[in-house]
Amino acid sequence: MDKTRELLVGSFDIYLGRSAQRSNDVMKTLTLVSAIALPAIVLAGIMGMNFKLPFFDEATNFWVVTGAMATLAIAILGVSRWRGWI
C-alpha cells in the first residue's frame, strides 16, 4: 500500500514538474516578444502624436523610424541569444 502511494505521489510530482516547465517556457517566450515589441510600440506612439516637429515634415523619416524599430528588434534578439536566454 505504501509503495503504491509513493509511486502515485512520484508520478504526480513528475507531472507537476513538466507542467511548470511548460509554463516557464511560455512565459519566457512572452517576455521576449514583449521586449522586442516595446521599443517599436513606443516609437510608433511618439510618431503618432499630434504635435509639429521638423522631423515629421520629411517623408523619408518614416523609413528611418522603421529602420530604428527593426534595428532595435534585431539588437534585442542578438543580446538575448548572446546571454543564452533563447
N, C-alpha and C positions, 0 to 999 in steps of 0.2 A: 504494500500500500504506500509506504513512504517513497519507494523508488519510483512509482508511477507519478506521485505528486511532484517529485523532483524533476522528472522528465517533462512534465507539463509546465512547471514553472520555468525550466530552462528553455523550452521551445517558445514560451511567451516572451521571455527576455530577448531571444533572438529576433522575434517578430518586432518587438518594440525598438530594438536597435536598428533594424533595417528601415523601419518607418521613420525614425528620427534622422537617419542618414539621407533618405529621400527628401525630407523636409529641409534639411540643411542645404542640399544641392539646389533645390528650388529657390530658397532664399538667397543663395549666392548668385544665381542667375538673375533674379530680380534686382538685386543690389547692383550688379554690373550693368544691367540695362538702364537702370536709373542713373548711375554715374555717367554713362555715355550720353544719355538724353538731356540731362540737366543743363550743361553749358549751351546746347543748341536751343533749348526752351528759353533760357534767359536771354540769349542774343535775339531770338525771334520776338520776345516780349518787348525788348528795348527798341528794336527796329519798328515795331508796330505801334509805338506810342505816337500821339498826336501833338508833336511839337516840332518846330522848324530848326534844323541844323544844316549847315552847308554840306555835311556828309551825305545827307539824304537827297541832295539835288543831282548827284551823279548816278546815272542808271547802272553803270558798271560796278558800283559799290555793292550791288546785290550779289554779284559773284564773289566779291571779297568776303562778304559775310558768310556766304555759303561755303567758301573755301575754309574760312576760320572754323566753322562748325565741323566740317569733315576732318580738318587737321586736329582739332581737339578730341574728336571721337577716336581717331587713329592713335593719338598720343596716349589716351586713357587705356585703350586696348593694349598698346605696347608696354606701358608701365605695369598693367595688371599681369601680362604674360611674363614680364621680366621678374616680377615679385613672386611668381608662381601661384597666383590666385586663380588662373584658368589653365 
